[in-house]
């Protein structure tokens, strides 16, 4: 997976969406790696529209990369985005994988 910082938040890791296709092409060209898709952590916002926009941005990155036809990128169809608190928004935006650890295991203990 290529991690993309679709929210633009400094606290998030990942490549800028404008550079995601270039990185995906490089990863896709490597002989011992198989690019499966893209991942992001949604915007940290109580505004559902802001969170949704960050997920929809990742879906657009995937569509652009797959349509671009660069070698090794055609199978990059997975979208890993969304967690327990916003999985419905992520699925509606096209998520194929969600991280639901809090729903399964409960909240993390305070440090």
PANU-106929 format. One record per atom (N, C-alpha, C, O): residue number from 1; x, y, z. Coordinates in nm, 2 decimals, padded with zeros to 4 digits. Layout:
% residues N
  pos      c1      c2      c3
  NUM       X       Y       Z
...
This chain:
% residues 111
  pos      c1      c2      c3
    1   00.08  -00.12   00.00
    1   00.00   00.00   00.00
    1   00.09   00.12   00.00
    1   00.19   00.13   00.06
    2   00.04   00.22  -00.07
    2   00.11   00.36  -00.07
    2   00.02   00.44   00.03
    2  -00.10   00.46   00.00
    3   00.08   00.50   00.13
    3   00.00   00.58   00.22
    3   00.00   00.72   00.17
    3   00.11   00.78   00.13
    4  -00.12   00.78   00.16
    4  -00.14   00.91   00.11
    4  -00.20   01.00   00.22
    4  -00.30   00.96   00.28
    5  -00.14   01.12   00.24
    5  -00.20   01.21   00.34
    5  -00.30   01.30   00.27
    5  -00.27   01.41   00.22
    6  -00.42   01.25   00.27
    6  -00.53   01.32   00.20
    6  -00.59   01.43   00.28
    6  -00.66   01.52   00.22
    7  -00.56   01.44   00.41
    7  -00.61   01.55   00.49
    7  -00.52   01.67   00.49
    7  -00.56   01.78   00.53
    8  -00.40   01.65   00.46
    8  -00.30   01.76   00.46
    8  -00.25   01.79   00.60
    8  -00.19   01.89   00.62
    9  -00.29   01.71   00.70
    9  -00.26   01.74   00.84
    9  -00.11   01.70   00.87
    9  -00.06   01.60   00.82
   10  -00.04   01.79   00.94
   10   00.10   01.77   00.97
   10   00.12   01.65   01.06
   10   00.23   01.59   01.06
   11   00.02   01.61   01.13
   11   00.03   01.49   01.22
   11   00.01   01.36   01.15
   11   00.03   01.25   01.21
   12  -00.01   01.36   01.02
   12  -00.04   01.24   00.94
   12   00.08   01.22   00.85
   12   00.15   01.31   00.80
   13   00.11   01.09   00.83
   13   00.22   01.05   00.74
   13   00.16   01.02   00.60
   13   00.04   01.02   00.59
   14   00.25   01.01   00.51
   14   00.20   00.97   00.37
   14   00.24   01.08   00.27
   14   00.28   01.19   00.31
   15   00.24   01.03   00.15
   15   00.28   01.12   00.04
   15   00.16   01.21   00.01
   15   00.05   01.18   00.03
   16   00.20   01.33  -00.04
   16   00.10   01.43  -00.09
   16   00.02   01.37  -00.20
   16   00.08   01.30  -00.29
   17  -00.11   01.39  -00.21
   17  -00.19   01.33  -00.32
   17  -00.14   01.36  -00.46
   17  -00.15   01.28  -00.55
   18  -00.08   01.48  -00.47
   18  -00.03   01.52  -00.60
   18   00.09   01.44  -00.65
   18   00.13   01.43  -00.76
   19   00.16   01.37  -00.55
   19   00.28   01.29  -00.58
   19   00.25   01.14  -00.57
   19   00.34   01.06  -00.59
   20   00.13   01.10  -00.54
   20   00.09   00.96  -00.52
   20   00.11   00.88  -00.64
   20   00.16   00.77  -00.64
   21   00.07   00.93  -00.76
   21   00.08   00.85  -00.88
   21   00.23   00.83  -00.91
   21   00.26   00.72  -00.96
   22   00.31   00.92  -00.89
   22   00.46   00.90  -00.92
   22   00.51   00.80  -00.83
   22   00.59   00.71  -00.87
   23   00.48   00.80  -00.70
   23   00.53   00.70  -00.61
   23   00.47   00.56  -00.64
   23   00.55   00.46  -00.64
   24   00.35   00.56  -00.68
   24   00.29   00.43  -00.71
   24   00.36   00.37  -00.83
   24   00.38   00.25  -00.84
   25   00.39   00.45  -00.93
   25   00.46   00.40  -01.05
   25   00.60   00.34  -01.01
   25   00.64   00.24  -01.07
   26   00.67   00.41  -00.92
   26   00.80   00.36  -00.88
   26   00.78   00.23  -00.80
   26   00.85   00.13  -00.83
   27   00.69   00.22  -00.71
   27   00.66   00.10  -00.64
   27   00.62  -00.01  -00.73
   27   00.67  -00.13  -00.72
   28   00.53   00.02  -00.82
   28   00.48  -00.08  -00.92
   28   00.59  -00.13  -01.01
   28   00.58  -00.24  -01.06
   29   00.70  -00.06  -01.03
   29   00.81  -00.11  -01.12
   29   00.91  -00.19  -01.04
   29   00.99  -00.25  -01.11
   30   00.90  -00.20  -00.91
   30   01.00  -00.28  -00.84
   30   00.97  -00.43  -00.85
   30   00.85  -00.47  -00.83
   31   01.07  -00.51  -00.88
   31   01.04  -00.65  -00.91
   31   00.99  -00.74  -00.79
   31   00.93  -00.84  -00.81
   32   01.03  -00.70  -00.67
   32   00.99  -00.78  -00.56
   32   00.88  -00.73  -00.47
   32   00.85  -00.78  -00.36
   33   00.81  -00.63  -00.53
   33   00.69  -00.57  -00.46
   33   00.57  -00.58  -00.55
   33   00.58  -00.57  -00.67
   34   00.45  -00.59  -00.49
   34   00.33  -00.59  -00.57
   34   00.24  -00.48  -00.51
   34   00.20  -00.49  -00.39
   35   00.22  -00.38  -00.58
   35   00.13  -00.27  -00.53
   35  -00.01  -00.31  -00.53
   35  -00.07  -00.35  -00.63
   36  -00.07  -00.31  -00.41
   36  -00.21  -00.36  -00.39
   36  -00.31  -00.24  -00.39
   36  -00.43  -00.26  -00.42
   37  -00.27  -00.13  -00.34
   37  -00.36  -00.01  -00.33
   37  -00.30   00.10  -00.25
   37  -00.18   00.12  -00.25
   38  -00.40   00.17  -00.19
   38  -00.36   00.29  -00.12
   38  -00.43   00.30   00.02
   38  -00.53   00.23   00.04
   39  -00.37   00.37   00.11
   39  -00.43   00.38   00.24
   39  -00.42   00.53   00.29
   39  -00.33   00.60   00.24
   40  -00.50   00.56   00.38
   40  -00.50   00.69   00.44
   40  -00.56   00.69   00.58
   40  -00.64   00.60   00.61
   41  -00.53   00.78   00.66
   41  -00.60   00.80   00.79
   41  -00.69   00.93   00.76
   41  -00.64   01.03   00.73
   42  -00.81   00.92   00.79
   42  -00.91   01.03   00.76
   42  -00.88   01.15   00.84
   42  -00.80   01.15   00.94
   43  -00.93   01.26   00.80
   43  -00.91   01.39   00.86
   43  -00.96   01.38   01.01
   43  -01.06   01.32   01.04
   44  -00.89   01.44   01.10
   44  -00.92   01.45   01.24
   44  -01.02   01.57   01.26
   44  -00.97   01.68   01.29
   45  -01.14   01.55   01.23
   45  -01.24   01.66   01.23
   45  -01.38   01.60   01.27
   45  -01.41   01.49   01.23
   46  -01.45   01.68   01.35
   46  -01.59   01.64   01.38
   46  -01.68   01.67   01.26
   46  -01.80   01.63   01.26
   47  -01.63   01.74   01.16
   47  -01.71   01.77   01.04
   47  -01.71   01.65   00.95
   47  -01.61   01.62   00.88
   48  -01.82   01.58   00.93
   48  -01.83   01.46   00.85
   48  -01.80   01.49   00.71
   48  -01.74   01.41   00.64
   49  -01.83   01.61   00.66
   49  -01.80   01.64   00.52
   49  -01.64   01.65   00.50
   49  -01.60   01.62   00.39
   50  -01.57   01.70   00.60
   50  -01.42   01.71   00.59
   50  -01.37   01.56   00.58
   50  -01.28   01.54   00.51
   51  -01.42   01.48   00.67
   51  -01.37   01.34   00.67
   51  -01.40   01.27   00.54
   51  -01.32   01.20   00.48
   52  -01.52   01.29   00.50
   52  -01.57   01.23   00.37
   52  -01.48   01.27   00.25
   52  -01.43   01.19   00.17
   53  -01.45   01.40   00.25
   53  -01.36   01.45   00.14
   53  -01.22   01.39   00.14
   53  -01.17   01.37   00.04
   54  -01.17   01.36   00.26
   54  -01.04   01.30   00.27
   54  -01.04   01.16   00.21
   54  -00.94   01.11   00.15
   55  -01.15   01.09   00.23
   55  -01.17   00.95   00.18
   55  -01.19   00.95   00.03
   55  -01.14   00.87  -00.05
   56  -01.27   01.05  -00.01
   56  -01.30   01.06  -00.16
   56  -01.18   01.10  -00.23
   56  -01.16   01.06  -00.35
   57  -01.09   01.17  -00.17
   57  -00.96   01.21  -00.24
   57  -00.88   01.09  -00.26
   57  -00.82   01.08  -00.37
   58  -00.88   00.99  -00.17
   58  -00.80   00.87  -00.19
   58  -00.86   00.79  -00.30
   58  -00.79   00.73  -00.38
   59  -00.99   00.78  -00.31
   59  -01.06   00.71  -00.42
   59  -01.02   00.77  -00.55
   59  -01.00   00.69  -00.65
   60  -01.01   00.90  -00.56
   60  -00.97   00.96  -00.68
   60  -00.82   00.93  -00.72
   60  -00.79   00.91  -00.84
   61  -00.74   00.93  -00.62
   61  -00.60   00.89  -00.64
   61  -00.59   00.75  -00.70
   61  -00.53   00.73  -00.80
   62  -00.66   00.66  -00.64
   62  -00.67   00.52  -00.70
   62  -00.71   00.51  -00.84
   62  -00.65   00.45  -00.93
   63  -00.83   00.58  -00.87
   63  -00.88   00.58  -01.00
   63  -00.78   00.64  -01.10
   63  -00.77   00.58  -01.21
   64  -00.71   00.74  -01.07
   64  -00.62   00.81  -01.15
   64  -00.50   00.71  -01.18
   64  -00.46   00.70  -01.30
   65  -00.45   00.65  -01.08
   65  -00.33   00.56  -01.09
   65  -00.37   00.44  -01.18
   65  -00.30   00.41  -01.27
   66  -00.48   00.38  -01.15
   66  -00.52   00.26  -01.23
   66  -00.54   00.30  -01.37
   66  -00.50   00.22  -01.46
   67  -00.61   00.41  -01.39
   67  -00.64   00.45  -01.53
   67  -00.51   00.49  -01.61
   67  -00.51   00.49  -01.73
   68  -00.41   00.54  -01.53
   68  -00.29   00.58  -01.59
   68  -00.21   00.47  -01.67
   68  -00.14   00.49  -01.76
   69  -00.23   00.35  -01.62
   69  -00.17   00.23  -01.69
   69  -00.03   00.21  -01.67
   69   00.03   00.13  -01.75
   70   00.04   00.27  -01.58
   70   00.18   00.25  -01.55
   70   00.20   00.10  -01.51
   70   00.12   00.04  -01.44
   71   00.31   00.04  -01.56
   71   00.34  -00.10  -01.52
   71   00.33  -00.12  -01.37
   71   00.39  -00.04  -01.29
   72   00.27  -00.23  -01.34
   72   00.26  -00.27  -01.20
   72   00.16  -00.20  -01.11
   72   00.15  -00.22  -00.99
   73   00.08  -00.11  -01.18
   73  -00.02  -00.03  -01.10
   73  -00.17  -00.08  -01.13
   73  -00.26  -00.04  -01.06
   74  -00.19  -00.16  -01.22
   74  -00.32  -00.20  -01.26
   74  -00.40  -00.28  -01.15
   74  -00.52  -00.28  -01.15
   75  -00.32  -00.35  -01.06
   75  -00.38  -00.42  -00.96
   75  -00.40  -00.35  -00.83
   75  -00.43  -00.40  -00.72
   76  -00.37  -00.22  -00.83
   76  -00.37  -00.13  -00.71
   76  -00.52  -00.09  -00.68
   76  -00.55   00.03  -00.68
   77  -00.60  -00.18  -00.65
   77  -00.74  -00.16  -00.64
   77  -00.79  -00.14  -00.49
   77  -00.90  -00.09  -00.47
   78  -00.71  -00.18  -00.40
   78  -00.75  -00.17  -00.26
   78  -00.75  -00.03  -00.20
   78  -00.66   00.05  -00.24
   79  -00.84   00.00  -00.12
   79  -00.85   00.13  -00.05
   79  -00.86   00.10   00.10
   79  -00.97   00.06   00.15
   80  -00.76   00.12   00.18
   80  -00.76   00.10   00.32
   80  -00.78   00.24   00.39
   80  -00.69   00.32   00.39
   81  -00.90   00.26   00.44
   81  -00.93   00.38   00.50
   81  -01.05   00.36   00.59
   81  -01.14   00.28   00.56
   82  -01.06   00.44   00.70
   82  -01.17   00.43   00.79
   82  -01.13   00.35   00.91
   82  -01.05   00.25   00.90
   83  -01.18   00.39   01.03
   83  -01.17   00.32   01.15
   83  -01.30   00.30   01.22
   83  -01.40   00.33   01.16
   84  -01.30   00.25   01.34
   84  -01.43   00.21   01.40
   84  -01.53   00.33   01.40
   84  -01.65   00.31   01.38
   85  -01.48   00.45   01.43
   85  -01.57   00.57   01.44
   85  -01.62   00.62   01.31
   85  -01.72   00.70   01.31
   86  -01.56   00.59   01.20
   86  -01.61   00.65   01.07
   86  -01.61   00.55   00.96
   86  -01.60   00.59   00.84
   87  -01.63   00.42   00.99
   87  -01.62   00.32   00.89
   87  -01.73   00.33   00.78
   87  -01.71   00.30   00.67
   88  -01.85   00.38   00.82
   88  -01.96   00.40   00.73
   88  -01.92   00.50   00.62
   88  -01.95   00.48   00.50
   89  -01.86   00.61   00.66
   89  -01.82   00.71   00.57
   89  -01.72   00.66   00.47
   89  -01.72   00.68   00.35
   90  -01.62   00.58   00.53
   90  -01.52   00.52   00.44
   90  -01.57   00.42   00.34
   90  -01.53   00.42   00.23
   91  -01.66   00.34   00.39
   91  -01.72   00.24   00.30
   91  -01.80   00.31   00.19
   91  -01.79   00.27   00.07
   92  -01.87   00.41   00.22
   92  -01.95   00.48   00.12
   92  -01.86   00.55   00.02
   92  -01.90   00.57  -00.10
   93  -01.73   00.58   00.06
   93  -01.64   00.64  -00.03
   93  -01.56   00.54  -00.11
   93  -01.48   00.57  -00.20
   94  -01.58   00.41  -00.08
   94  -01.51   00.30  -00.16
   94  -01.41   00.22  -00.08
   94  -01.34   00.14  -00.15
   95  -01.40   00.23   00.05
   95  -01.31   00.15   00.12
   95  -01.33   00.00   00.10
   95  -01.44  -00.05   00.09
   96  -01.22  -00.07   00.08
   96  -01.22  -00.21   00.07
   96  -01.17  -00.28   00.19
   96  -01.18  -00.40   00.22
   97  -01.10  -00.20   00.28
   97  -01.04  -00.24   00.41
   97  -01.07  -00.13   00.51
   97  -01.05  -00.01   00.48
   98  -01.11  -00.17   00.63
   98  -01.13  -00.07   00.74
   98  -01.06  -00.13   00.86
   98  -01.05  -00.25   00.87
   99  -01.01  -00.04   00.94
   99  -00.94  -00.08   01.07
   99  -01.04  -00.06   01.18
   99  -01.07   00.05   01.22
  100  -01.09  -00.17   01.24
  100  -01.19  -00.16   01.34
  100  -01.15  -00.21   01.48
  100  -01.23  -00.27   01.55
  101  -01.02  -00.19   01.51
  101  -00.96  -00.25   01.63
  101  -01.04  -00.20   01.76
  101  -01.06  -00.28   01.85
  102  -01.08  -00.07   01.77
  102  -01.14  -00.02   01.89
  102  -01.28  -00.10   01.90
  102  -01.31  -00.13   02.02
  103  -01.35  -00.12   01.80
  103  -01.48  -00.19   01.81
  103  -01.46  -00.34   01.85
  103  -01.54  -00.39   01.92
  104  -01.35  -00.40   01.81
  104  -01.32  -00.54   01.85
  104  -01.26  -00.55   01.99
  104  -01.30  -00.63   02.07
  105  -01.16  -00.47   02.01
  105  -01.08  -00.48   02.13
  105  -01.10  -00.38   02.24
  105  -01.05  -00.39   02.35
  106  -01.18  -00.27   02.21
  106  -01.21  -00.17   02.30
  106  -01.10  -00.06   02.29
  106  -01.00  -00.07   02.22
  107  -01.12   00.05   02.37
  107  -01.03   00.16   02.36
  107  -00.89   00.12   02.42
  107  -00.89   00.04   02.51
  108  -00.79   00.19   02.37
  108  -00.66   00.16   02.43
  108  -00.65   00.22   02.57
  108  -00.71   00.32   02.60
  109  -00.58   00.15   02.66
  109  -00.56   00.21   02.79
  109  -00.47   00.33   02.79
  109  -00.38   00.35   02.70
  110  -00.50   00.42   02.88
  110  -00.42   00.55   02.88
  110  -00.28   00.51   02.92
  110  -00.25   00.42   03.00
  111  -00.18   00.59   02.86
  111  -00.04   00.55   02.89
  111   00.00   00.58   03.04
  111   00.11   00.56   03.08
